[in-house]
Amino acid sequence: SRHPDHSDLVKASKKMKDVADFVNERKREAENLTQVYAIQAKLTGKFDNLAEPHRRYVRRGTLSMLDEKGQIKSYFFFLFNDILIFAEGKGGNRLFRGSIGKNS
């Protein structure tokens, strides 16, 4: 035998899960936006507003390669869902050097 409130409790539980999912998604979006703003603050150059509603940060990393003179040159890459940005420099600020993607 079921409790008389069983169906109402199941409905309430589903609604609570939906609200929790919504809040968690908004939290992820806010964390992503914070990350994008932090990257934008480190870039000197082209991007006035890197933070666009559709843009999602994916990952960052360094790539070292030899230049024309045989010297090791390091570039720092920022990968987003729609663009790859590369810059050079160490520490706090990085000088924008180019991009590949939708807005390049």
Gaussian input, Z-matrix of N, CA and C with variables (Angstrom, degrees):
# hf/3-21g

backbone

0 1
 N
 C     1     B1
 C     2     B2     1     A1
 N     3     B3     2     A2     1     D1
 C     4     B4     3     A3     2     D2
 C     5     B5     4     A4     3     D3
 N     6     B6     5     A5     4     D4
 C     7     B7     6     A6     5     D5
 C     8     B8     7     A7     6     D6
 N     9     B9     8     A8     7     D7
 C    10    B10     9     A9     8     D8
 C    11    B11    10    A10     9     D9
 N    12    B12    11    A11    10    D10
 C    13    B13    12    A12    11    D11
 C    14    B14    13    A13    12    D12
 N    15    B15    14    A14    13    D13
 C    16    B16    15    A15    14    D14
 C    17    B17    16    A16    15    D15
 N    18    B18    17    A17    16    D16
 C    19    B19    18    A18    17    D17
 C    20    B20    19    A19    18    D18
 N    21    B21    20    A20    19    D19
 C    22    B22    21    A21    20    D20
 C    23    B23    22    A22    21    D21
 N    24    B24    23    A23    22    D22
 C    25    B25    24    A24    23    D23
 C    26    B26    25    A25    24    D24
 N    27    B27    26    A26    25    D25
 C    28    B28    27    A27    26    D26
 C    29    B29    28    A28    27    D27
 N    30    B30    29    A29    28    D28
 C    31    B31    30    A30    29    D29
 C    32    B32    31    A31    30    D30
 N    33    B33    32    A32    31    D31
 C    34    B34    33    A33    32    D32
 C    35    B35    34    A34    33    D33
 N    36    B36    35    A35    34    D34
 C    37    B37    36    A36    35    D35
 C    38    B38    37    A37    36    D36
 N    39    B39    38    A38    37    D37
 C    40    B40    39    A39    38    D38
 C    41    B41    40    A40    39    D39
 N    42    B42    41    A41    40    D40
 C    43    B43    42    A42    41    D41
 C    44    B44    43    A43    42    D42
 N    45    B45    44    A44    43    D43
 C    46    B46    45    A45    44    D44
 C    47    B47    46    A46    45    D45
 N    48    B48    47    A47    46    D46
 C    49    B49    48    A48    47    D47
 C    50    B50    49    A49    48    D48
 N    51    B51    50    A50    49    D49
 C    52    B52    51    A51    50    D50
 C    53    B53    52    A52    51    D51
 N    54    B54    53    A53    52    D52
 C    55    B55    54    A54    53    D53
 C    56    B56    55    A55    54    D54
 N    57    B57    56    A56    55    D55
 C    58    B58    57    A57    56    D56
 C    59    B59    58    A58    57    D57
 N    60    B60    59    A59    58    D58
 C    61    B61    60    A60    59    D59
 C    62    B62    61    A61    60    D60
 N    63    B63    62    A62    61    D61
 C    64    B64    63    A63    62    D62
 C    65    B65    64    A64    63    D63
 N    66    B66    65    A65    64    D64
 C    67    B67    66    A66    65    D65
 C    68    B68    67    A67    66    D66
 N    69    B69    68    A68    67    D67
 C    70    B70    69    A69    68    D68
 C    71    B71    70    A70    69    D69
 N    72    B72    71    A71    70    D70
 C    73    B73    72    A72    71    D71
 C    74    B74    73    A73    72    D72
 N    75    B75    74    A74    73    D73
 C    76    B76    75    A75    74    D74
 C    77    B77    76    A76    75    D75
 N    78    B78    77    A77    76    D76
 C    79    B79    78    A78    77    D77
 C    80    B80    79    A79    78    D78
 N    81    B81    80    A80    79    D79
 C    82    B82    81    A81    80    D80
 C    83    B83    82    A82    81    D81
 N    84    B84    83    A83    82    D82
 C    85    B85    84    A84    83    D83
 C    86    B86    85    A85    84    D84
 N    87    B87    86    A86    85    D85
 C    88    B88    87    A87    86    D86
 C    89    B89    88    A88    87    D87
 N    90    B90    89    A89    88    D88
 C    91    B91    90    A90    89    D89
 C    92    B92    91    A91    90    D90
 N    93    B93    92    A92    91    D91
 C    94    B94    93    A93    92    D92
 C    95    B95    94    A94    93    D93
 N    96    B96    95    A95    94    D94
 C    97    B97    96    A96    95    D95
 C    98    B98    97    A97    96    D96
 N    99    B99    98    A98    97    D97
 C   100   B100    99    A99    98    D98
 C   101   B101   100   A100    99    D99
 N   102   B102   101   A101   100   D100
 C   103   B103   102   A102   101   D101
 C   104   B104   103   A103   102   D102
 N   105   B105   104   A104   103   D103
 C   106   B106   105   A105   104   D104
 C   107   B107   106   A106   105   D105
 N   108   B108   107   A107   106   D106
 C   109   B109   108   A108   107   D107
 C   110   B110   109   A109   108   D108
 N   111   B111   110   A110   109   D109
 C   112   B112   111   A111   110   D110
 C   113   B113   112   A112   111   D111
 N   114   B114   113   A113   112   D112
 C   115   B115   114   A114   113   D113
 C   116   B116   115   A115   114   D114
 N   117   B117   116   A116   115   D115
 C   118   B118   117   A117   116   D116
 C   119   B119   118   A118   117   D117
 N   120   B120   119   A119   118   D118
 C   121   B121   120   A120   119   D119
 C   122   B122   121   A121   120   D120
 N   123   B123   122   A122   121   D121
 C   124   B124   123   A123   122   D122
 C   125   B125   124   A124   123   D123
 N   126   B126   125   A125   124   D124
 C   127   B127   126   A126   125   D125
 C   128   B128   127   A127   126   D126
 N   129   B129   128   A128   127   D127
 C   130   B130   129   A129   128   D128
 C   131   B131   130   A130   129   D129
 N   132   B132   131   A131   130   D130
 C   133   B133   132   A132   131   D131
 C   134   B134   133   A133   132   D132
 N   135   B135   134   A134   133   D133
 C   136   B136   135   A135   134   D134
 C   137   B137   136   A136   135   D135
 N   138   B138   137   A137   136   D136
 C   139   B139   138   A138   137   D137
 C   140   B140   139   A139   138   D138
 N   141   B141   140   A140   139   D139
 C   142   B142   141   A141   140   D140
 C   143   B143   142   A142   141   D141
 N   144   B144   143   A143   142   D142
 C   145   B145   144   A144   143   D143
 C   146   B146   145   A145   144   D144
 N   147   B147   146   A146   145   D145
 C   148   B148   147   A147   146   D146
 C   149   B149   148   A148   147   D147
 N   150   B150   149   A149   148   D148
 C   151   B151   150   A150   149   D149
 C   152   B152   151   A151   150   D150
 N   153   B153   152   A152   151   D151
 C   154   B154   153   A153   152   D152
 C   155   B155   154   A154   153   D153
 N   156   B156   155   A155   154   D154
 C   157   B157   156   A156   155   D155
 C   158   B158   157   A157   156   D156
 N   159   B159   158   A158   157   D157
 C   160   B160   159   A159   158   D158
 C   161   B161   160   A160   159   D159
 N   162   B162   161   A161   160   D160
 C   163   B163   162   A162   161   D161
 C   164   B164   163   A163   162   D162
 N   165   B165   164   A164   163   D163
 C   166   B166   165   A165   164   D164
 C   167   B167   166   A166   165   D165
 N   168   B168   167   A167   166   D166
 C   169   B169   168   A168   167   D167
 C   170   B170   169   A169   168   D168
 N   171   B171   170   A170   169   D169
 C   172   B172   171   A171   170   D170
 C   173   B173   172   A172   171   D171
 N   174   B174   173   A173   172   D172
 C   175   B175   174   A174   173   D173
 C   176   B176   175   A175   174   D174
 N   177   B177   176   A176   175   D175
 C   178   B178   177   A177   176   D176
 C   179   B179   178   A178   177   D177
 N   180   B180   179   A179   178   D178
 C   181   B181   180   A180   179   D179
 C   182   B182   181   A181   180   D180
 N   183   B183   182   A182   181   D181
 C   184   B184   183   A183   182   D182
 C   185   B185   184   A184   183   D183
 N   186   B186   185   A185   184   D184
 C   187   B187   186   A186   185   D185
 C   188   B188   187   A187   186   D186
 N   189   B189   188   A188   187   D187
 C   190   B190   189   A189   188   D188
 C   191   B191   190   A190   189   D189
 N   192   B192   191   A191   190   D190
 C   193   B193   192   A192   191   D191
 C   194   B194   193   A193   192   D192
 N   195   B195   194   A194   193   D193
 C   196   B196   195   A195   194   D194
 C   197   B197   196   A196   195   D195
 N   198   B198   197   A197   196   D196
 C   199   B199   198   A198   197   D197
 C   200   B200   199   A199   198   D198
 N   201   B201   200   A200   199   D199
 C   202   B202   201   A201   200   D200
 C   203   B203   202   A202   201   D201
 N   204   B204   203   A203   202   D202
 C   205   B205   204   A204   203   D203
 C   206   B206   205   A205   204   D204
 N   207   B207   206   A206   205   D205
 C   208   B208   207   A207   206   D206
 C   209   B209   208   A208   207   D207
 N   210   B210   209   A209   208   D208
 C   211   B211   210   A210   209   D209
 C   212   B212   211   A211   210   D210
 N   213   B213   212   A212   211   D211
 C   214   B214   213   A213   212   D212
 C   215   B215   214   A214   213   D213
 N   216   B216   215   A215   214   D214
 C   217   B217   216   A216   215   D215
 C   218   B218   217   A217   216   D216
 N   219   B219   218   A218   217   D217
 C   220   B220   219   A219   218   D218
 C   221   B221   220   A220   219   D219
 N   222   B222   221   A221   220   D220
 C   223   B223   222   A222   221   D221
 C   224   B224   223   A223   222   D222
 N   225   B225   224   A224   223   D223
 C   226   B226   225   A225   224   D224
 C   227   B227   226   A226   225   D225
 N   228   B228   227   A227   226   D226
 C   229   B229   228   A228   227   D227
 C   230   B230   229   A229   228   D228
 N   231   B231   230   A230   229   D229
 C   232   B232   231   A231   230   D230
 C   233   B233   232   A232   231   D231
 N   234   B234   233   A233   232   D232
 C   235   B235   234   A234   233   D233
 C   236   B236   235   A235   234   D234
 N   237   B237   236   A236   235   D235
 C   238   B238   237   A237   236   D236
 C   239   B239   238   A238   237   D237
 N   240   B240   239   A239   238   D238
 C   241   B241   240   A240   239   D239
 C   242   B242   241   A241   240   D240
 N   243   B243   242   A242   241   D241
 C   244   B244   243   A243   242   D242
 C   245   B245   244   A244   243   D243
 N   246   B246   245   A245   244   D244
 C   247   B247   246   A246   245   D245
 C   248   B248   247   A247   246   D246
 N   249   B249   248   A248   247   D247
 C   250   B250   249   A249   248   D248
 C   251   B251   250   A250   249   D249
 N   252   B252   251   A251   250   D250
 C   253   B253   252   A252   251   D251
 C   254   B254   253   A253   252   D252
 N   255   B255   254   A254   253   D253
 C   256   B256   255   A255   254   D254
 C   257   B257   256   A256   255   D255
 N   258   B258   257   A257   256   D256
 C   259   B259   258   A258   257   D257
 C   260   B260   259   A259   258   D258
 N   261   B261   260   A260   259   D259
 C   262   B262   261   A261   260   D260
 C   263   B263   262   A262   261   D261
 N   264   B264   263   A263   262   D262
 C   265   B265   264   A264   263   D263
 C   266   B266   265   A265   264   D264
 N   267   B267   266   A266   265   D265
 C   268   B268   267   A267   266   D266
 C   269   B269   268   A268   267   D267
 N   270   B270   269   A269   268   D268
 C   271   B271   270   A270   269   D269
 C   272   B272   271   A271   270   D270
 N   273   B273   272   A272   271   D271
 C   274   B274   273   A273   272   D272
 C   275   B275   274   A274   273   D273
 N   276   B276   275   A275   274   D274
 C   277   B277   276   A276   275   D275
 C   278   B278   277   A277   276   D276
 N   279   B279   278   A278   277   D277
 C   280   B280   279   A279   278   D278
 C   281   B281   280   A280   279   D279
 N   282   B282   281   A281   280   D280
 C   283   B283   282   A282   281   D281
 C   284   B284   283   A283   282   D282
 N   285   B285   284   A284   283   D283
 C   286   B286   285   A285   284   D284
 C   287   B287   286   A286   285   D285
 N   288   B288   287   A287   286   D286
 C   289   B289   288   A288   287   D287
 C   290   B290   289   A289   288   D288
 N   291   B291   290   A290   289   D289
 C   292   B292   291   A291   290   D290
 C   293   B293   292   A292   291   D291
 N   294   B294   293   A293   292   D292
 C   295   B295   294   A294   293   D293
 C   296   B296   295   A295   294   D294
 N   297   B297   296   A296   295   D295
 C   298   B298   297   A297   296   D296
 C   299   B299   298   A298   297   D297
 N   300   B300   299   A299   298   D298
 C   301   B301   300   A300   299   D299
 C   302   B302   301   A301   300   D300
 N   303   B303   302   A302   301   D301
 C   304   B304   303   A303   302   D302
 C   305   B305   304   A304   303   D303
 N   306   B306   305   A305   304   D304
 C   307   B307   306   A306   305   D305
 C   308   B308   307   A307   306   D306
 N   309   B309   308   A308   307   D307
 C   310   B310   309   A309   308   D308
 C   311   B311   310   A310   309   D309

   B1=1.4471
   B2=1.5263
   B3=1.3011
   B4=1.4768
   B5=1.5083
   B6=1.3244
   B7=1.4631
   B8=1.5269
   B9=1.3180
   B10=1.4635
   B11=1.5346
   B12=1.3237
   B13=1.4734
   B14=1.5309
   B15=1.3157
   B16=1.4714
   B17=1.5245
   B18=1.3154
   B19=1.4750
   B20=1.5277
   B21=1.3247
   B22=1.4665
   B23=1.5344
   B24=1.3152
   B25=1.4687
   B26=1.5262
   B27=1.3155
   B28=1.4673
   B29=1.5265
   B30=1.3308
   B31=1.4645
   B32=1.5273
   B33=1.3283
   B34=1.4693
   B35=1.5281
   B36=1.3125
   B37=1.4681
   B38=1.5242
   B39=1.3337
   B40=1.4691
   B41=1.5207
   B42=1.3273
   B43=1.4652
   B44=1.5237
   B45=1.3205
   B46=1.4668
   B47=1.5272
   B48=1.3351
   B49=1.4666
   B50=1.5231
   B51=1.3333
   B52=1.4691
   B53=1.5271
   B54=1.3284
   B55=1.4641
   B56=1.5279
   B57=1.3296
   B58=1.4666
   B59=1.5244
   B60=1.3282
   B61=1.4723
   B62=1.5209
   B63=1.3187
   B64=1.4621
   B65=1.5280
   B66=1.3248
   B67=1.4678
   B68=1.5234
   B69=1.3220
   B70=1.4689
   B71=1.5241
   B72=1.3218
   B73=1.4691
   B74=1.5301
   B75=1.3201
   B76=1.4697
   B77=1.5234
   B78=1.3174
   B79=1.4653
   B80=1.5246
   B81=1.3294
   B82=1.4732
   B83=1.5243
   B84=1.3333
   B85=1.4697
   B86=1.5218
   B87=1.3216
   B88=1.4660
   B89=1.5313
   B90=1.3329
   B91=1.4661
   B92=1.5260
   B93=1.3294
   B94=1.4638
   B95=1.5233
   B96=1.3206
   B97=1.4611
   B98=1.5279
   B99=1.3121
   B100=1.4651
   B101=1.5275
   B102=1.3262
   B103=1.4654
   B104=1.5331
   B105=1.3159
   B106=1.4657
   B107=1.5329
   B108=1.3293
   B109=1.4640
   B110=1.5292
   B111=1.3280
   B112=1.4702
   B113=1.5281
   B114=1.3179
   B115=1.4715
   B116=1.5208
   B117=1.3225
   B118=1.4654
   B119=1.5287
   B120=1.3164
   B121=1.4624
   B122=1.5282
   B123=1.3360
   B124=1.4651
   B125=1.5216
   B126=1.3258
   B127=1.4614
   B128=1.5269
   B129=1.3043
   B130=1.4565
   B131=1.5169
   B132=1.3119
   B133=1.4579
   B134=1.5041
   B135=1.3002
   B136=1.4554
   B137=1.5314
   B138=1.2913
   B139=1.4623
   B140=1.5167
   B141=1.3400
   B142=1.4518
   B143=1.5207
   B144=1.3392
   B145=1.4628
   B146=1.5209
   B147=1.2974
   B148=1.4596
   B149=1.5255
   B150=1.3189
   B151=1.4672
   B152=1.5229
   B153=1.3123
   B154=1.4603
   B155=1.5176
   B156=1.3258
   B157=1.4690
   B158=1.5275
   B159=1.3194
   B160=1.4606
   B161=1.5345
   B162=1.3344
   B163=1.4677
   B164=1.5170
   B165=1.3346
   B166=1.4549
   B167=1.5196
   B168=1.3203
   B169=1.4623
   B170=1.5251
   B171=1.3545
   B172=1.4596
   B173=1.5310
   B174=1.3402
   B175=1.4618
   B176=1.5020
   B177=1.3418
   B178=1.4612
   B179=1.5121
   B180=1.3287
   B181=1.4562
   B182=1.5119
   B183=1.3439
   B184=1.4552
   B185=1.5255
   B186=1.3252
   B187=1.4591
   B188=1.5172
   B189=1.3148
   B190=1.4614
   B191=1.5185
   B192=1.3389
   B193=1.4685
   B194=1.5192
   B195=1.2921
   B196=1.4590
   B197=1.5173
   B198=1.3425
   B199=1.4483
   B200=1.5299
   B201=1.3320
   B202=1.4737
   B203=1.5250
   B204=1.3179
   B205=1.4627
   B206=1.5256
   B207=1.3157
   B208=1.4566
   B209=1.5165
   B210=1.3172
   B211=1.4644
   B212=1.5285
   B213=1.3058
   B214=1.4636
   B215=1.5238
   B216=1.3028
   B217=1.4693
   B218=1.5321
   B219=1.3079
   B220=1.4676
   B221=1.5199
   B222=1.2977
   B223=1.4634
   B224=1.5162
   B225=1.2974
   B226=1.4505
   B227=1.5195
   B228=1.3203
   B229=1.4636
   B230=1.5229
   B231=1.3314
   B232=1.4564
   B233=1.5306
   B234=1.3123
   B235=1.4611
   B236=1.5196
   B237=1.3293
   B238=1.4567
   B239=1.5184
   B240=1.3088
   B241=1.4582
   B242=1.5207
   B243=1.3372
   B244=1.4567
   B245=1.5291
   B246=1.3248
   B247=1.4579
   B248=1.5307
   B249=1.3157
   B250=1.4596
   B251=1.5191
   B252=1.3253
   B253=1.4587
   B254=1.5154
   B255=1.3324
   B256=1.4536
   B257=1.5106
   B258=1.3304
   B259=1.4586
   B260=1.5212
   B261=1.3194
   B262=1.4511
   B263=1.5148
   B264=1.3127
   B265=1.4496
   B266=1.5068
   B267=1.3112
   B268=1.4551
   B269=1.5162
   B270=1.2992
   B271=1.4606
   B272=1.5137
   B273=1.3300
   B274=1.4580
   B275=1.5021
   B276=1.3315
   B277=1.4621
   B278=1.5209
   B279=1.3124
   B280=1.4633
   B281=1.5258
   B282=1.3066
   B283=1.4536
   B284=1.5250
   B285=1.3375
   B286=1.4565
   B287=1.5172
   B288=1.3303
   B289=1.4588
   B290=1.5152
   B291=1.3024
   B292=1.4605
   B293=1.5062
   B294=1.3179
   B295=1.4576
   B296=1.5134
   B297=1.2946
   B298=1.4605
   B299=1.5125
   B300=1.3106
   B301=1.4591
   B302=1.4994
   B303=1.2870
   B304=1.4548
   B305=1.5325
   B306=1.3316
   B307=1.4659
   B308=1.5034
   B309=1.3285
   B310=1.4625
   B311=1.5037
   A1=109.71
   A2=115.99
   A3=123.27
   A4=110.86
   A5=112.28
   A6=119.78
   A7=107.38
   A8=118.05
   A9=120.10
   A10=113.85
   A11=116.75
   A12=119.86
   A13=112.82
   A14=118.19
   A15=121.96
   A16=112.66
   A17=118.28
   A18=120.25
   A19=111.51
   A20=117.57
   A21=119.87
   A22=110.64
   A23=116.62
   A24=120.28
   A25=111.77
   A26=117.96
   A27=121.66
   A28=109.85
   A29=117.39
   A30=121.27
   A31=111.23
   A32=116.10
   A33=120.40
   A34=110.99
   A35=116.58
   A36=120.99
   A37=110.72
   A38=117.34
   A39=120.35
   A40=110.98
   A41=116.89
   A42=119.78
   A43=111.11
   A44=117.49
   A45=121.00
   A46=110.47
   A47=117.14
   A48=120.77
   A49=110.39
   A50=117.26
   A51=121.11
   A52=111.16
   A53=117.15
   A54=120.91
   A55=110.04
   A56=117.49
   A57=121.14
   A58=110.67
   A59=117.72
   A60=121.31
   A61=110.96
   A62=117.27
   A63=122.33
   A64=110.57
   A65=116.72
   A66=121.28
   A67=110.50
   A68=117.79
   A69=121.18
   A70=112.04
   A71=117.24
   A72=120.62
   A73=110.42
   A74=117.72
   A75=120.73
   A76=110.69
   A77=117.29
   A78=121.01
   A79=110.59
   A80=117.05
   A81=120.99
   A82=110.62
   A83=117.03
   A84=120.41
   A85=111.50
   A86=117.35
   A87=121.11
   A88=110.77
   A89=117.34
   A90=120.55
   A91=110.96
   A92=116.60
   A93=120.99
   A94=110.38
   A95=116.88
   A96=121.35
   A97=110.59
   A98=117.18
   A99=121.19
   A100=110.45
   A101=116.56
   A102=121.30
   A103=110.68
   A104=117.53
   A105=121.71
   A106=110.41
   A107=117.34
   A108=120.43
   A109=111.41
   A110=116.97
   A111=120.75
   A112=110.31
   A113=117.53
   A114=121.53
   A115=109.35
   A116=116.99
   A117=121.08
   A118=110.51
   A119=117.02
   A120=120.96
   A121=111.84
   A122=117.10
   A123=121.31
   A124=112.90
   A125=117.52
   A126=121.14
   A127=111.29
   A128=115.93
   A129=121.80
   A130=106.64
   A131=117.45
   A132=118.69
   A133=113.11
   A134=115.74
   A135=125.74
   A136=116.65
   A137=119.53
   A138=119.97
   A139=113.40
   A140=115.86
   A141=120.78
   A142=109.73
   A143=115.51
   A144=119.79
   A145=109.61
   A146=115.22
   A147=121.41
   A148=110.71
   A149=116.10
   A150=121.31
   A151=109.89
   A152=115.38
   A153=121.78
   A154=107.81
   A155=118.00
   A156=120.62
   A157=114.79
   A158=117.18
   A159=120.43
   A160=113.33
   A161=117.98
   A162=121.41
   A163=111.68
   A164=114.79
   A165=122.12
   A166=109.56
   A167=116.35
   A168=122.10
   A169=108.37
   A170=116.15
   A171=120.36
   A172=110.80
   A173=116.58
   A174=119.70
   A175=110.59
   A176=116.24
   A177=122.63
   A178=108.81
   A179=115.70
   A180=119.27
   A181=112.04
   A182=115.07
   A183=122.51
   A184=109.80
   A185=115.56
   A186=122.36
   A187=107.46
   A188=116.63
   A189=121.31
   A190=108.84
   A191=115.24
   A192=120.21
   A193=108.87
   A194=115.76
   A195=121.10
   A196=110.22
   A197=116.38
   A198=119.68
   A199=109.62
   A200=116.36
   A201=121.51
   A202=111.99
   A203=117.34
   A204=121.99
   A205=112.78
   A206=116.95
   A207=120.68
   A208=113.86
   A209=116.74
   A210=121.70
   A211=109.33
   A212=115.02
   A213=119.15
   A214=109.07
   A215=114.59
   A216=122.22
   A217=107.04
   A218=116.94
   A219=121.00
   A220=110.44
   A221=115.48
   A222=122.86
   A223=108.22
   A224=114.97
   A225=121.00
   A226=107.94
   A227=116.73
   A228=122.02
   A229=111.04
   A230=114.72
   A231=122.51
   A232=106.49
   A233=117.13
   A234=121.47
   A235=109.80
   A236=114.18
   A237=121.98
   A238=107.60
   A239=118.04
   A240=120.65
   A241=112.95
   A242=118.44
   A243=120.01
   A244=114.12
   A245=118.19
   A246=119.60
   A247=109.77
   A248=115.14
   A249=122.79
   A250=106.67
   A251=116.69
   A252=121.99
   A253=108.71
   A254=116.41
   A255=118.05
   A256=110.56
   A257=113.70
   A258=121.36
   A259=107.92
   A260=115.36
   A261=118.82
   A262=109.24
   A263=115.23
   A264=121.37
   A265=110.31
   A266=115.07
   A267=120.50
   A268=108.63
   A269=114.95
   A270=119.08
   A271=112.06
   A272=115.50
   A273=121.25
   A274=115.68
   A275=118.54
   A276=120.40
   A277=111.64
   A278=115.06
   A279=121.24
   A280=107.97
   A281=115.57
   A282=121.68
   A283=109.01
   A284=116.00
   A285=121.77
   A286=109.86
   A287=117.70
   A288=121.99
   A289=113.42
   A290=118.41
   A291=119.44
   A292=112.00
   A293=114.21
   A294=120.22
   A295=109.76
   A296=114.23
   A297=122.16
   A298=105.53
   A299=116.40
   A300=118.39
   A301=112.60
   A302=114.02
   A303=123.55
   A304=113.86
   A305=117.59
   A306=119.85
   A307=113.52
   A308=119.04
   A309=120.03
   A310=112.35
   D1=138.50
   D2=-178.84
   D3=-92.13
   D4=152.69
   D5=174.40
   D6=-72.60
   D7=144.59
   D8=-178.13
   D9=-61.10
   D10=-24.24
   D11=-178.64
   D12=-93.28
   D13=3.33
   D14=-173.16
   D15=-55.27
   D16=-52.01
   D17=-176.90
   D18=-65.54
   D19=-37.14
   D20=177.10
   D21=-66.72
   D22=-39.08
   D23=178.68
   D24=-66.92
   D25=-36.84
   D26=176.93
   D27=-64.88
   D28=-43.64
   D29=177.20
   D30=-62.47
   D31=-45.19
   D32=179.50
   D33=-62.60
   D34=-40.02
   D35=178.92
   D36=-62.86
   D37=-42.97
   D38=178.28
   D39=-63.47
   D40=-42.70
   D41=178.87
   D42=-63.38
   D43=-39.71
   D44=177.94
   D45=-63.57
   D46=-40.00
   D47=177.69
   D48=-64.22
   D49=-42.00
   D50=178.15
   D51=-61.14
   D52=-42.47
   D53=178.71
   D54=-65.17
   D55=-43.90
   D56=179.03
   D57=-61.69
   D58=-41.96
   D59=177.37
   D60=-62.04
   D61=-42.75
   D62=178.76
   D63=-61.64
   D64=-47.78
   D65=-179.89
   D66=-62.50
   D67=-42.46
   D68=179.16
   D69=-63.65
   D70=-39.14
   D71=178.09
   D72=-65.74
   D73=-43.32
   D74=177.90
   D75=-63.89
   D76=-35.84
   D77=177.63
   D78=-64.77
   D79=-43.68
   D80=177.01
   D81=-61.01
   D82=-42.64
   D83=178.19
   D84=-62.52
   D85=-41.45
   D86=179.21
   D87=-65.90
   D88=-40.63
   D89=178.08
   D90=-64.51
   D91=-39.58
   D92=177.60
   D93=-62.94
   D94=-46.15
   D95=-179.82
   D96=-61.22
   D97=-40.79
   D98=177.03
   D99=-60.78
   D100=-42.26
   D101=178.82
   D102=-63.92
   D103=-42.98
   D104=179.75
   D105=-63.76
   D106=-43.57
   D107=177.30
   D108=-61.89
   D109=-39.46
   D110=179.05
   D111=-63.58
   D112=-40.63
   D113=178.01
   D114=-66.34
   D115=-45.45
   D116=179.81
   D117=-58.12
   D118=-39.13
   D119=-179.45
   D120=-65.08
   D121=-25.93
   D122=-179.52
   D123=-87.01
   D124=-15.45
   D125=-177.29
   D126=-91.53
   D127=132.38
   D128=173.00
   D129=-108.71
   D130=122.66
   D131=178.87
   D132=138.84
   D133=-136.47
   D134=-163.35
   D135=-56.28
   D136=-39.73
   D137=-166.92
   D138=-86.80
   D139=111.47
   D140=173.04
   D141=-78.10
   D142=-39.39
   D143=-179.74
   D144=-140.49
   D145=92.78
   D146=177.97
   D147=-73.97
   D148=-27.18
   D149=-177.33
   D150=-80.29
   D151=103.26
   D152=174.76
   D153=-116.55
   D154=151.32
   D155=-173.59
   D156=-54.69
   D157=-35.11
   D158=-176.74
   D159=-86.17
   D160=-12.59
   D161=-170.66
   D162=-80.44
   D163=131.77
   D164=178.33
   D165=-123.13
   D166=129.01
   D167=175.75
   D168=-72.60
   D169=136.82
   D170=-179.53
   D171=-112.74
   D172=-54.80
   D173=-176.06
   D174=-168.56
   D175=167.50
   D176=176.36
   D177=-136.91
   D178=159.32
   D179=177.81
   D180=-177.23
   D181=168.73
   D182=-178.25
   D183=-107.91
   D184=143.55
   D185=173.96
   D186=-130.15
   D187=126.41
   D188=177.72
   D189=-109.44
   D190=138.75
   D191=179.06
   D192=-149.77
   D193=166.22
   D194=179.30
   D195=-85.80
   D196=136.16
   D197=175.35
   D198=-87.74
   D199=-174.17
   D200=-176.71
   D201=-60.34
   D202=-26.51
   D203=-177.62
   D204=-92.22
   D205=2.22
   D206=-179.13
   D207=83.49
   D208=10.48
   D209=178.73
   D210=-90.17
   D211=144.48
   D212=177.35
   D213=-75.42
   D214=127.06
   D215=179.90
   D216=-120.21
   D217=128.63
   D218=179.88
   D219=-106.53
   D220=133.82
   D221=176.03
   D222=-118.96
   D223=147.51
   D224=178.64
   D225=-111.03
   D226=130.10
   D227=-176.29
   D228=-112.69
   D229=141.41
   D230=173.69
   D231=-121.55
   D232=118.09
   D233=-179.73
   D234=-102.22
   D235=127.54
   D236=174.68
   D237=-118.28
   D238=173.89
   D239=-179.62
   D240=-64.65
   D241=-21.99
   D242=-175.01
   D243=-127.01
   D244=-0.32
   D245=-175.65
   D246=-158.62
   D247=147.92
   D248=173.58
   D249=-116.50
   D250=122.48
   D251=-178.60
   D252=-110.48
   D253=135.08
   D254=174.10
   D255=-123.58
   D256=144.49
   D257=-174.28
   D258=-144.63
   D259=169.54
   D260=174.55
   D261=-131.58
   D262=161.40
   D263=-177.75
   D264=120.48
   D265=160.85
   D266=-179.99
   D267=-123.82
   D268=162.78
   D269=177.90
   D270=80.38
   D271=-144.37
   D272=-172.97
   D273=-66.41
   D274=-50.90
   D275=-174.31
   D276=-105.12
   D277=145.27
   D278=178.07
   D279=-128.38
   D280=135.51
   D281=-178.71
   D282=-85.34
   D283=120.51
   D284=178.42
   D285=-58.91
   D286=132.73
   D287=178.75
   D288=-120.03
   D289=-19.11
   D290=179.05
   D291=167.99
   D292=175.01
   D293=178.17
   D294=-151.61
   D295=155.56
   D296=176.59
   D297=-129.37
   D298=128.18
   D299=177.55
   D300=142.72
   D301=-165.48
   D302=-172.25
   D303=-53.30
   D304=-41.66
   D305=-174.33
   D306=-104.85
   D307=14.78
   D308=-176.12
   D309=-82.13

